[in-house]
């Protein structure tokens, strides 16, 4: 931008529009505390263990397939 | 990542049926050509190929849409899907001569007989299977794709 641009009313208008559309970054936009330790803690967190109910359900499903193998084609049809 | 969440939900939904489809196709082709089971494979494959993946995708989109209001678990949402799929699949199978209503039970693929007493337990079985599939597979895919 040179000296002549500052005298240009079109350029001044453009600057004004840009200032209006892009809000200035102020100190209030900074987080109040360091978020990185919390992020590390979340990354290190172990996944939740599978509840016993789901294991029992899976065992029941496998058992049912073993007892009624003729139902397998019907199951495949619905998958 | 907030762009196209419904597209991502659809893709996460269709992932499993699309992955399983070649296996199903292989099983039916082996049964038809190698073991010589008189199953009309062309009619059988219409439902798993054309409708099940789309239903999974649309059901996951519905989950995304309703989860913000209802906060229901995804496993429960998936467990309800067989209640919709069972009649649609049975209706289509009946029209394509894949399913017949016999005197003692349902006859699937002209060879597989299922007594009427086992229809309700079968539906509960499907709901339990879908509960696990949606909770552990579709739910994880949703997390990976940033859907929910």
gemmi code that builds the backbone of each chain (N, CA, C; Angstrom):
import gemmi

chains = {
    "A": [
        ("UNK", (0.848, -1.181, 0.000), (0.000, 0.000, 0.000), (0.895, 1.247, 0.000)),
        ("UNK", (0.686, 2.107, -0.908), (1.504, 3.311, -0.941), (0.703, 4.516, -0.452)),
        ("UNK", (1.351, 5.684, -0.523), (0.743, 6.909, 0.017), (-0.531, 7.256, -0.738)),
        ("UNK", (-0.531, 6.967, -2.049), (-1.694, 7.346, -2.855), (-2.942, 6.572, -2.468)),
        ("UNK", (-2.734, 5.321, -1.966), (-3.884, 4.502, -1.587), (-4.665, 5.126, -0.426)),
        ("UNK", (-3.930, 5.756, 0.505), (-4.599, 6.341, 1.664), (-5.510, 7.488, 1.268)),
        ("UNK", (-5.178, 8.133, 0.154), (-6.018, 9.226, -0.310), (-7.212, 8.737, -1.115)),
        ("UNK", (-7.183, 7.471, -1.454), (-8.235, 6.911, -2.288), (-9.472, 6.617, -1.430)),
        ("UNK", (-10.601, 7.276, -1.693), (-11.809, 7.027, -0.863), (-12.319, 5.599, -1.005)),
        ("UNK", (-12.110, 5.005, -2.151), (-12.553, 3.612, -2.356), (-11.782, 2.662, -1.444)),
        ("UNK", (-10.470, 2.929, -1.333), (-9.628, 2.108, -0.473), (-10.021, 2.276, 0.996)),
        ("UNK", (-10.309, 3.533, 1.382), (-10.743, 3.785, 2.761), (-12.043, 3.049, 3.072)),
        ("UNK", (-12.934, 3.046, 2.103), (-14.212, 2.355, 2.284), (-13.981, 0.841, 2.440)),
        ("UNK", (-13.069, 0.331, 1.636), (-12.739, -1.091, 1.709), (-12.160, -1.455, 3.069)),
        ("UNK", (-11.284, -0.591, 3.573), (-10.684, -0.831, 4.897), (-11.761, -0.859, 5.979)),
        ("UNK", (-12.674, 0.078, 5.857), (-13.746, 0.172, 6.849), (-14.611, -1.084, 6.833)),
        ("UNK", (-14.929, -1.532, 5.626), (-15.750, -2.739, 5.498), (-15.033, -3.965, 6.066)),
        ("UNK", (-13.725, -4.042, 5.792), (-12.948, -5.176, 6.315), (-12.913, -5.166, 7.840)),
        ("UNK", (-12.727, -3.985, 8.403), (-12.697, -3.878, 9.873), (-14.034, -4.275, 10.491)),
        ("UNK", (-15.107, -3.944, 9.772), (-16.436, -4.293, 10.281), (-16.686, -5.799, 10.230)),
        ("UNK", (-16.224, -6.421, 9.151), (-16.544, -7.840, 8.967), (-15.612, -8.750, 9.749)),
        ("UNK", (-14.373, -8.341, 10.007), (-13.432, -9.170, 10.777), (-13.250, -8.529, 12.145)),
        ("UNK", (-13.805, -9.124, 13.194), (-13.662, -8.507, 14.509), (-12.224, -8.597, 14.997)),
        ("UNK", (-11.751, -7.576, 15.730), (-10.377, -7.596, 16.226), (-10.194, -8.654, 17.308)),
        ("UNK", (-8.991, -9.264, 17.353), (-8.689, -10.249, 18.383), (-8.263, -9.513, 19.644)),
        ("UNK", (-8.962, -9.727, 20.713), (-8.630, -9.050, 21.957), (-8.186, -10.032, 23.004)),
        ("UNK", (-7.814, -9.530, 24.159), (-7.358, -10.391, 25.247), (-8.488, -11.274, 25.770)),
        ("UNK", (-9.724, -10.833, 25.613), (-10.865, -11.597, 26.114), (-11.098, -12.893, 25.367)),
        ("UNK", (-10.471, -13.062, 24.193), (-10.667, -14.286, 23.415), (-9.727, -15.410, 23.861)),
        ("UNK", (-8.777, -15.105, 24.725), (-7.860, -16.130, 25.212), (-8.574, -17.016, 26.230)),
        ("UNK", (-8.288, -18.324, 26.246), (-8.877, -19.169, 27.294), (-8.349, -18.794, 28.668)),
        ("UNK", (-9.163, -19.001, 29.698), (-8.773, -18.582, 31.043), (-7.672, -19.464, 31.618)),
        ("UNK", (-7.590, -20.732, 31.135), (-6.544, -21.627, 31.645), (-5.953, -22.411, 30.483)),
        ("UNK", (-4.831, -23.066, 30.754), (-4.158, -23.860, 29.728), (-4.971, -25.134, 29.472)),
        ("UNK", (-5.417, -25.324, 28.242), (-6.284, -26.460, 27.917), (-5.497, -27.709, 27.519)),
        ("UNK", (-4.194, -27.545, 27.294), (-3.415, -28.679, 26.785), (-3.327, -29.841, 27.790)),
        ("UNK", (-3.094, -29.604, 29.096), (-3.063, -30.747, 30.044), (-4.383, -31.533, 30.040)),
        ("UNK", (-5.493, -30.822, 29.944), (-6.781, -31.520, 29.889), (-6.899, -32.358, 28.630)),
        ("UNK", (-6.359, -31.827, 27.543), (-6.381, -32.577, 26.274), (-5.534, -33.833, 26.387)),
        ("UNK", (-4.333, -33.705, 27.005), (-3.462, -34.872, 27.197), (-4.150, -35.906, 28.083)),
        ("UNK", (-4.809, -35.427, 29.134), (-5.516, -36.337, 30.044), (-6.604, -37.092, 29.289)),
        ("UNK", (-7.273, -36.393, 28.404), (-8.359, -37.029, 27.635), (-7.801, -38.058, 26.653)),
        ("UNK", (-6.648, -37.729, 26.045), (-6.029, -38.672, 25.104), (-5.540, -39.930, 25.811)),
        ("UNK", (-5.061, -39.763, 27.073), (-4.549, -40.915, 27.826), (-5.656, -41.752, 28.445)),
        ("UNK", (-6.861, -41.223, 28.474), (-7.954, -41.907, 29.151), (-8.270, -43.221, 28.440)),
        ("UNK", (-8.432, -44.288, 29.236), (-8.759, -45.597, 28.657), (-10.221, -45.609, 28.229)),
        ("UNK", (-10.549, -46.326, 27.125), (-11.960, -46.420, 26.728), (-12.780, -47.156, 27.774)),
        ("UNK", (-14.064, -46.794, 27.826), (-14.942, -47.400, 28.830), (-15.041, -48.905, 28.596)),
        ("UNK", (-15.034, -49.648, 29.710), (-15.115, -51.108, 29.604), (-16.501, -51.526, 29.113)),
        ("UNK", (-16.540, -52.628, 28.386), (-17.822, -53.144, 27.887), (-18.635, -53.683, 29.053)),
        ("UNK", (-19.871, -53.242, 29.232), (-20.672, -53.736, 30.365), (-20.992, -55.222, 30.232)),
        ("UNK", (-21.205, -55.869, 31.387), (-21.459, -57.324, 31.395), (-22.716, -57.666, 30.611)),
        ("UNK", (-23.676, -56.748, 30.601), (-24.937, -57.002, 29.902), (-24.695, -57.231, 28.404)),
        ("UNK", (-23.783, -56.445, 27.843), (-23.493, -56.585, 26.409), (-22.792, -57.906, 26.111)),
        ("UNK", (-21.895, -58.311, 27.033), (-21.234, -59.605, 26.850), (-22.265, -60.737, 26.917)),
        ("UNK", (-23.185, -60.629, 27.878), (-24.219, -61.661, 28.012), (-25.100, -61.704, 26.768)),
        ("UNK", (-25.405, -60.533, 26.253), (-26.229, -60.459, 25.035), (-25.497, -61.112, 23.861)),
        ("UNK", (-24.211, -60.829, 23.738), (-23.424, -61.416, 22.657), (-23.353, -62.937, 22.800)),
        ("UNK", (-23.150, -63.405, 24.032), (-23.104, -64.856, 24.266), (-24.447, -65.496, 23.909)),
        ("UNK", (-25.524, -64.829, 24.274), (-26.851, -65.342, 23.938), (-27.070, -65.428, 22.437)),
        ("UNK", (-26.607, -64.405, 21.711), (-26.756, -64.396, 20.249), (-25.949, -65.528, 19.611)),
        ("UNK", (-24.714, -65.697, 20.076), (-23.869, -66.778, 19.532), (-24.504, -68.131, 19.841)),
        ("UNK", (-25.012, -68.285, 21.081), (-25.668, -69.528, 21.455), (-26.894, -69.811, 20.597)),
        ("UNK", (-27.665, -68.778, 20.318), (-28.874, -68.957, 19.497), (-28.517, -69.379, 18.073)),
        ("UNK", (-27.442, -68.794, 17.536), (-27.002, -69.175, 16.191), (-26.541, -70.633, 16.169)),
        ("UNK", (-25.867, -71.055, 17.245), (-25.398, -72.452, 17.323), (-26.587, -73.402, 17.414)),
        ("UNK", (-27.593, -73.023, 18.199), (-28.766, -73.899, 18.387), (-29.630, -73.919, 17.123)),
        ("UNK", (-29.784, -72.778, 16.469), (-30.631, -72.686, 15.250), (-29.788, -72.254, 14.048)),
        ("UNK", (-28.931, -73.136, 13.533), (-28.086, -72.736, 12.392), (-28.886, -72.461, 11.122)),
        ("UNK", (-30.096, -73.029, 11.059), (-30.906, -72.787, 9.847), (-31.385, -71.339, 9.752)),
        ("UNK", (-31.264, -70.593, 10.859), (-31.687, -69.190, 10.844), (-30.611, -68.265, 10.265)),
        ("UNK", (-29.411, -68.798, 10.035), (-28.309, -67.947, 9.552), (-28.636, -67.285, 8.205)),
        ("UNK", (-29.186, -68.028, 7.207), (-29.520, -67.338, 5.943), (-30.527, -66.207, 6.121)),
        ("UNK", (-31.476, -66.394, 7.036), (-32.469, -65.336, 7.286), (-31.777, -64.118, 7.902)),
        ("UNK", (-30.836, -64.368, 8.823), (-30.088, -63.259, 9.427), (-29.275, -62.519, 8.371)),
        ("UNK", (-28.630, -63.293, 7.498), (-27.833, -62.654, 6.436), (-28.724, -61.836, 5.512)),
        ("UNK", (-29.927, -62.321, 5.291), (-30.869, -61.578, 4.439), (-31.173, -60.196, 5.019)),
        ("UNK", (-31.231, -60.133, 6.362), (-31.572, -58.863, 7.010), (-30.348, -58.021, 7.338)),
        ("UNK", (-29.155, -58.479, 6.997), (-27.964, -57.641, 7.220), (-27.570, -56.967, 5.919)),
    ],
    "B": [
        ("UNK", (-15.203, -30.126, 12.716), (-15.675, -30.536, 11.406), (-17.204, -30.446, 11.382)),
        ("UNK", (-17.718, -29.350, 10.903), (-19.162, -29.149, 10.912), (-19.786, -29.205, 9.524)),
        ("UNK", (-19.014, -29.606, 8.529), (-19.568, -29.594, 7.180), (-20.226, -30.932, 6.863)),
        ("UNK", (-21.370, -30.842, 6.247), (-22.129, -31.998, 5.770), (-22.283, -33.091, 6.834)),
        ("UNK", (-22.819, -32.799, 7.985), (-22.932, -33.847, 9.018), (-23.874, -34.980, 8.608)),
        ("UNK", (-24.928, -34.656, 7.852), (-25.865, -35.715, 7.458), (-25.246, -36.658, 6.427)),
        ("UNK", (-24.392, -36.120, 5.565), (-23.697, -36.980, 4.602), (-22.768, -37.938, 5.352)),
        ("UNK", (-22.057, -37.397, 6.358), (-21.155, -38.249, 7.137), (-21.944, -39.286, 7.928)),
        ("UNK", (-23.095, -38.911, 8.447), (-23.935, -39.870, 9.169), (-24.408, -40.982, 8.230)),
        ("UNK", (-24.775, -40.611, 7.016), (-25.219, -41.615, 6.032), (-24.082, -42.587, 5.718)),
        ("UNK", (-22.880, -42.037, 5.500), (-21.735, -42.884, 5.165), (-21.381, -43.809, 6.331)),
        ("UNK", (-21.434, -43.284, 7.547), (-21.164, -44.138, 8.711), (-22.225, -45.232, 8.824)),
        ("UNK", (-23.444, -44.918, 8.460), (-24.533, -45.897, 8.563), (-24.407, -47.020, 7.554)),
        ("UNK", (-24.030, -46.679, 6.333), (-23.989, -47.715, 5.290), (-22.703, -48.527, 5.338)),
        ("UNK", (-21.755, -48.129, 6.189), (-20.450, -48.799, 6.195), (-20.574, -50.313, 6.426)),
        ("UNK", (-21.239, -50.694, 7.489), (-21.279, -52.125, 7.839), (-22.032, -52.970, 6.812)),
        ("UNK", (-23.254, -52.609, 6.405), (-23.929, -53.442, 5.405), (-23.147, -53.545, 4.093)),
        ("UNK", (-22.481, -52.449, 3.711), (-21.685, -52.478, 2.481), (-20.485, -53.402, 2.622)),
        ("UNK", (-19.928, -53.429, 3.840), (-18.779, -54.298, 4.101), (-19.193, -55.765, 4.125)),
        ("UNK", (-20.361, -56.036, 4.682), (-20.823, -57.415, 4.863), (-21.415, -57.978, 3.573)),
        ("UNK", (-21.874, -57.105, 2.702), (-22.592, -57.536, 1.501), (-21.824, -58.549, 0.642)),
        ("UNK", (-20.529, -58.342, 0.342), (-19.809, -59.364, -0.440), (-19.783, -60.723, 0.240)),
        ("UNK", (-19.724, -60.729, 1.575), (-19.719, -62.008, 2.307), (-21.068, -62.709, 2.125)),
        ("UNK", (-22.138, -61.933, 2.262), (-23.473, -62.504, 2.072), (-23.616, -63.041, 0.650)),
        ("UNK", (-23.152, -62.243, -0.287), (-23.233, -62.648, -1.699), (-22.472, -63.950, -1.929)),
        ("UNK", (-21.288, -64.047, -1.320), (-20.486, -65.267, -1.461), (-21.228, -66.472, -0.886)),
        ("UNK", (-21.816, -66.289, 0.296), (-22.545, -67.400, 0.930), (-23.696, -67.862, 0.042)),
        ("UNK", (-24.461, -66.910, -0.490), (-25.609, -67.283, -1.314), (-25.165, -67.910, -2.647)),
        ("UNK", (-24.074, -67.397, -3.219), (-23.591, -67.966, -4.488), (-23.070, -69.393, -4.268)),
        ("UNK", (-22.339, -69.582, -3.167), (-21.848, -70.934, -2.853), (-23.028, -71.872, -2.636)),
        ("UNK", (-24.029, -71.397, -1.900), (-25.211, -72.235, -1.649), (-25.927, -72.564, -2.950)),
        ("UNK", (-25.968, -71.602, -3.839), (-26.735, -71.804, -5.082), (-25.968, -72.629, -6.112)),
        ("UNK", (-24.687, -72.327, -6.315), (-23.933, -72.950, -7.412), (-23.172, -74.204, -6.941)),
        ("UNK", (-22.547, -74.124, -5.771), (-21.723, -75.256, -5.316), (-22.589, -76.322, -4.652)),
        ("UNK", (-23.413, -75.912, -3.700), (-24.232, -76.900, -2.966), (-25.538, -77.198, -3.710)),
        ("UNK", (-25.833, -76.430, -4.754), (-27.026, -76.652, -5.589), (-28.344, -76.469, -4.816)),
        ("UNK", (-28.351, -75.507, -3.884), (-29.592, -75.191, -3.169), (-30.497, -74.415, -4.132)),
        ("UNK", (-31.756, -74.850, -4.288), (-32.622, -74.185, -5.293), (-33.142, -72.830, -4.825)),
        ("UNK", (-32.221, -71.916, -4.525), (-32.601, -70.590, -4.037), (-32.528, -69.568, -5.175)),
        ("UNK", (-33.571, -68.797, -5.393), (-33.498, -67.756, -6.441), (-32.658, -66.577, -5.962)),
        ("UNK", (-31.370, -66.689, -6.200), (-30.416, -65.736, -5.602), (-30.652, -64.303, -6.072)),
        ("UNK", (-31.131, -64.155, -7.329), (-31.343, -62.797, -7.852), (-32.402, -62.067, -7.030)),
        ("UNK", (-33.459, -62.803, -6.685), (-34.514, -62.188, -5.890), (-34.073, -61.977, -4.443)),
        ("UNK", (-33.293, -62.947, -3.944), (-32.857, -62.867, -2.538), (-31.990, -61.637, -2.315)),
        ("UNK", (-31.127, -61.308, -3.281), (-30.143, -60.258, -3.051), (-30.705, -58.841, -3.164)),
        ("UNK", (-31.918, -58.708, -3.652), (-32.464, -57.354, -3.828), (-32.532, -56.605, -2.499)),
        ("UNK", (-33.075, -57.267, -1.475), (-33.247, -56.585, -0.186), (-31.902, -56.241, 0.472)),
        ("UNK", (-30.977, -57.223, 0.622), (-29.696, -56.851, 1.255), (-28.871, -55.868, 0.436)),
        ("UNK", (-29.015, -55.888, -0.885), (-28.188, -54.993, -1.705), (-28.770, -53.599, -1.849)),
        ("UNK", (-30.065, -53.529, -2.076), (-30.646, -52.239, -2.460), (-31.264, -51.490, -1.288)),
        ("UNK", (-31.751, -52.223, -0.289), (-32.555, -51.545, 0.729), (-31.846, -51.460, 2.081)),
        ("UNK", (-31.183, -52.551, 2.503), (-30.587, -52.543, 3.852), (-29.535, -51.438, 4.025)),
        ("UNK", (-28.566, -51.275, 3.106), (-27.592, -50.190, 3.311), (-28.248, -48.807, 3.373)),
        ("UNK", (-29.211, -48.577, 2.499), (-29.879, -47.265, 2.517), (-30.632, -47.047, 3.824)),
        ("UNK", (-31.276, -48.114, 4.317), (-31.999, -47.976, 5.584), (-31.044, -47.673, 6.730)),
        ("UNK", (-29.896, -48.332, 6.742), (-28.895, -48.060, 7.781), (-28.460, -46.588, 7.718)),
        ("UNK", (-28.160, -46.125, 6.494), (-27.708, -44.739, 6.345), (-28.767, -43.741, 6.766)),
        ("UNK", (-29.994, -43.971, 6.314), (-31.082, -43.048, 6.659), (-31.388, -43.103, 8.153)),
        ("UNK", (-31.277, -44.302, 8.735), (-31.551, -44.452, 10.176), (-30.505, -43.698, 10.994)),
        ("UNK", (-29.256, -43.701, 10.517), (-28.203, -42.962, 11.219), (-28.392, -41.452, 11.051)),
        ("UNK", (-28.885, -41.036, 9.886), (-29.200, -39.613, 9.699), (-30.317, -39.205, 10.659)),
        ("UNK", (-31.297, -40.087, 10.814), (-32.400, -39.811, 11.741), (-31.883, -39.726, 13.177)),
        ("UNK", (-30.898, -40.587, 13.493), (-30.304, -40.534, 14.833), (-29.646, -39.182, 15.074)),
        ("UNK", (-28.884, -38.730, 14.071), (-28.207, -37.431, 14.192), (-29.231, -36.312, 14.389)),
        ("UNK", (-30.306, -36.395, 13.645), (-31.320, -35.337, 13.722), (-32.046, -35.344, 15.072)),
        ("UNK", (-32.331, -36.558, 15.575), (-33.150, -36.660, 16.788), (-32.316, -36.651, 18.067)),
        ("UNK", (-31.012, -36.937, 17.948), (-30.191, -37.068, 19.157), (-30.088, -35.754, 19.926)),
        ("UNK", (-30.050, -34.636, 19.207), (-29.913, -33.345, 19.883), (-31.130, -33.030, 20.744)),
        ("UNK", (-32.289, -33.585, 20.362), (-33.511, -33.316, 21.134), (-33.771, -34.400, 22.180)),
        ("UNK", (-33.549, -35.689, 21.803), (-33.973, -36.781, 22.663), (-32.857, -37.361, 23.536)),
        ("UNK", (-31.603, -37.216, 23.098), (-30.440, -37.736, 23.841), (-30.588, -39.225, 24.150)),
        ("UNK", (-31.118, -39.989, 23.216), (-31.268, -41.426, 23.427), (-29.993, -42.138, 22.969)),
        ("UNK", (-29.676, -43.295, 23.604), (-28.453, -44.002, 23.210), (-28.580, -44.604, 21.818)),
        ("UNK", (-27.451, -44.676, 21.120), (-27.469, -45.145, 19.731), (-27.822, -46.633, 19.646)),
        ("UNK", (-27.443, -47.397, 20.686), (-27.794, -48.820, 20.687), (-29.299, -49.021, 20.677)),
        ("UNK", (-29.972, -48.233, 21.473), (-31.443, -48.316, 21.533), (-32.052, -47.889, 20.195)),
        ("UNK", (-31.485, -46.858, 19.610), (-31.960, -46.372, 18.311), (-31.821, -47.473, 17.255)),
        ("UNK", (-30.664, -48.160, 17.264), (-30.456, -49.234, 16.293), (-31.338, -50.435, 16.559)),
        ("UNK", (-31.629, -50.710, 17.838), (-32.450, -51.879, 18.179), (-33.879, -51.743, 17.650)),
        ("UNK", (-34.318, -50.536, 17.407), (-35.681, -50.319, 16.895), (-35.757, -50.601, 15.387)),
        ("UNK", (-34.619, -50.532, 14.723), (-34.615, -50.671, 13.253), (-35.213, -51.990, 12.749)),
        ("UNK", (-34.950, -53.147, 13.401), (-35.585, -54.389, 12.911), (-37.115, -54.336, 12.899)),
        ("UNK", (-37.698, -53.539, 13.763), (-39.167, -53.418, 13.764), (-39.652, -52.801, 12.445)),
        ("UNK", (-38.802, -52.000, 11.831), (-39.130, -51.406, 10.535), (-38.703, -52.324, 9.383)),
        ("UNK", (-37.533, -52.929, 9.554), (-36.976, -53.733, 8.465), (-37.685, -55.071, 8.299)),
        ("UNK", (-38.098, -55.682, 9.398), (-38.699, -57.026, 9.317), (-39.930, -57.040, 8.410)),
        ("UNK", (-40.905, -56.152, 8.610), (-42.063, -56.189, 7.702), (-41.718, -55.811, 6.262)),
        ("UNK", (-40.809, -54.842, 6.076), (-40.428, -54.461, 4.708), (-39.762, -55.635, 3.998)),
        ("UNK", (-38.817, -56.290, 4.698), (-38.116, -57.430, 4.120), (-39.057, -58.584, 3.835)),
        ("UNK", (-39.976, -58.843, 4.765), (-40.918, -59.948, 4.576), (-41.870, -59.654, 3.416)),
        ("UNK", (-42.311, -58.406, 3.325), (-43.224, -58.026, 2.230), (-42.546, -58.196, 0.867)),
        ("UNK", (-41.325, -57.694, 0.796), (-40.582, -57.816, -0.465), (-40.304, -59.287, -0.785)),
        ("UNK", (-39.912, -60.060, 0.237), (-39.602, -61.476, 0.025), (-40.839, -62.243, -0.428)),
        ("UNK", (-41.990, -61.879, 0.109), (-43.230, -62.552, -0.297), (-43.533, -62.274, -1.765)),
        ("UNK", (-43.367, -61.018, -2.170), (-43.658, -60.647, -3.563), (-42.656, -61.256, -4.541)),
        ("UNK", (-41.433, -61.537, -4.063), (-40.395, -62.098, -4.935), (-40.309, -63.617, -4.807)),
        ("UNK", (-41.271, -64.220, -4.117), (-41.311, -65.675, -3.918), (-40.092, -66.208, -3.172)),
        ("UNK", (-39.528, -65.377, -2.325), (-38.425, -65.823, -1.474), (-38.977, -66.342, -0.152)),
        ("UNK", (-40.139, -65.867, 0.218), (-40.772, -66.245, 1.489), (-42.197, -66.725, 1.228)),
        ("UNK", (-42.512, -67.885, 1.807), (-43.885, -68.409, 1.730), (-44.421, -68.626, 3.143)),
        ("UNK", (-45.704, -68.361, 3.276), (-46.366, -68.602, 4.560), (-46.977, -70.004, 4.516)),
        ("UNK", (-46.315, -70.963, 5.174), (-46.805, -72.334, 5.195), (-47.807, -72.559, 6.305)),
        ("UNK", (-48.273, -73.805, 6.426), (-49.260, -74.115, 7.456), (-48.631, -74.137, 8.846)),
        ("UNK", (-47.372, -74.530, 8.939), (-46.731, -74.631, 10.252), (-45.704, -73.538, 10.495)),
        ("UNK", (-45.321, -72.828, 9.455), (-44.318, -71.780, 9.660), (-43.937, -71.082, 8.372)),
        ("UNK", (-42.956, -70.208, 8.490), (-42.464, -69.472, 7.316), (-41.435, -70.331, 6.581)),
        ("UNK", (-41.481, -70.311, 5.275), (-40.487, -71.034, 4.477), (-39.666, -69.996, 3.714)),
        ("UNK", (-38.414, -69.835, 4.149), (-37.502, -68.862, 3.528), (-36.682, -69.552, 2.457)),
        ("UNK", (-36.489, -68.937, 1.354), (-35.605, -69.400, 0.271), (-35.990, -70.798, -0.222)),
        ("UNK", (-37.215, -71.210, 0.002), (-37.767, -72.502, -0.421), (-37.118, -73.690, 0.292)),
        ("UNK", (-36.228, -73.436, 1.229), (-35.567, -74.556, 1.928), (-35.532, -74.384, 3.444)),
        ("UNK", (-35.603, -73.160, 3.915), (-35.372, -72.873, 5.327), (-36.718, -72.609, 6.017)),
        ("UNK", (-37.143, -73.572, 6.841), (-38.453, -73.454, 7.501), (-38.293, -72.899, 8.909)),
        ("UNK", (-39.075, -71.881, 9.222), (-39.035, -71.261, 10.554), (-40.442, -71.336, 11.154)),
        ("UNK", (-40.639, -72.111, 12.239), (-41.975, -72.196, 12.845), (-42.470, -70.819, 13.301)),
        ("UNK", (-43.788, -70.657, 13.282), (-44.361, -69.355, 13.676), (-44.002, -68.983, 15.112)),
        ("UNK", (-43.821, -70.021, 15.959), (-43.487, -69.756, 17.365), (-42.123, -69.090, 17.504)),
        ("UNK", (-41.283, -69.221, 16.471), (-39.935, -68.638, 16.559), (-39.833, -67.255, 15.917)),
        ("UNK", (-40.949, -66.756, 15.396), (-40.896, -65.453, 14.713), (-40.605, -64.332, 15.722)),
        ("UNK", (-41.343, -64.344, 16.845), (-41.135, -63.293, 17.852), (-39.748, -63.396, 18.493)),
        ("UNK", (-39.321, -64.629, 18.927), (-37.936, -64.711, 19.424), (-36.909, -64.285, 18.372)),
        ("UNK", (-37.194, -64.581, 17.120), (-36.280, -64.164, 16.044), (-36.194, -62.652, 15.942)),
        ("UNK", (-37.336, -62.005, 16.110), (-37.341, -60.536, 16.067), (-36.554, -59.959, 17.246)),
        ("UNK", (-36.732, -60.567, 18.430), (-35.973, -60.111, 19.601), (-34.474, -60.357, 19.404)),
        ("UNK", (-34.165, -61.492, 18.786), (-32.771, -61.794, 18.461), (-32.192, -60.704, 17.557)),
        ("UNK", (-32.944, -60.358, 16.526), (-32.471, -59.330, 15.593), (-32.300, -57.989, 16.309)),
        ("UNK", (-33.229, -57.665, 17.208), (-33.117, -56.396, 17.933), (-31.867, -56.384, 18.811)),
        ("UNK", (-31.575, -57.533, 19.446), (-30.376, -57.613, 20.290), (-29.120, -57.472, 19.434)),
        ("UNK", (-29.122, -58.152, 18.277), (-27.957, -58.063, 17.391), (-27.767, -56.636, 16.897)),
        ("UNK", (-28.850, -56.007, 16.528), (-28.756, -54.629, 16.025), (-28.334, -53.664, 17.133)),
        ("UNK", (-28.764, -53.938, 18.368), (-28.340, -53.110, 19.510), (-26.819, -53.094, 19.608)),
        ("UNK", (-26.228, -54.304, 19.544), (-24.769, -54.398, 19.664), (-24.072, -53.771, 18.456)),
        ("UNK", (-24.605, -54.056, 17.273), (-23.988, -53.513, 16.050), (-24.003, -51.992, 16.075)),
        ("UNK", (-25.130, -51.420, 16.435), (-25.227, -49.949, 16.408), (-24.424, -49.320, 17.531)),
        ("UNK", (-24.415, -49.975, 18.689), (-23.688, -49.390, 19.819), (-22.178, -49.397, 19.569)),
        ("UNK", (-21.668, -50.534, 19.071), (-20.217, -50.681, 19.009), (-19.631, -50.385, 17.632)),
        ("UNK", (-20.359, -50.565, 16.578), (-19.781, -50.338, 15.246), (-20.225, -48.983, 14.685)),
        ("UNK", (-21.525, -48.788, 14.561), (-21.995, -47.511, 13.999), (-21.651, -46.352, 14.951)),
        ("UNK", (-21.778, -46.605, 16.260), (-21.451, -45.560, 17.240), (-19.991, -45.143, 17.146)),
        ("UNK", (-19.086, -46.128, 17.046), (-17.661, -45.801, 16.912), (-17.377, -45.084, 15.602)),
        ("UNK", (-18.035, -45.525, 14.535), (-17.839, -44.840, 13.244), (-18.326, -43.399, 13.328)),
        ("UNK", (-19.425, -43.190, 14.013), (-19.922, -41.825, 14.184), (-18.905, -40.958, 14.910)),
        ("UNK", (-18.243, -41.542, 15.925), (-17.226, -40.786, 16.652), (-16.040, -40.472, 15.761)),
        ("UNK", (-15.616, -41.476, 14.986), (-14.459, -41.281, 14.103), (-14.748, -40.180, 13.070)),
        ("UNK", (-15.965, -40.169, 12.547), (-16.323, -39.189, 11.531), (-16.847, -37.885, 12.129)),
        ("UNK", (-16.845, -37.814, 13.473), (-17.280, -36.573, 14.117), (-18.751, -36.279, 13.948)),
        ("UNK", (-19.550, -37.353, 13.876), (-20.986, -37.151, 13.688), (-21.671, -36.880, 15.022)),
        ("UNK", (-21.396, -37.694, 16.013), (-22.082, -37.530, 17.309), (-21.118, -37.852, 18.439)),
    ],
}
model = gemmi.Model(1)
for chain_id, residues in chains.items():
    chain = gemmi.Chain(chain_id)
    for i, (resn, *xyz) in enumerate(residues, 1):
        res = gemmi.Residue()
        res.name, res.seqid = resn, gemmi.SeqId(i, " ")
        for name, pos in zip(("N", "CA", "C"), xyz):
            atom = gemmi.Atom()
            atom.name, atom.element = name, gemmi.Element(name[0])
            atom.pos, atom.b_iso = gemmi.Position(*pos), 0.0
            res.add_atom(atom)
        chain.add_residue(res)
    model.add_chain(chain)
structure = gemmi.Structure()
structure.add_model(model)
structure.setup_entities()
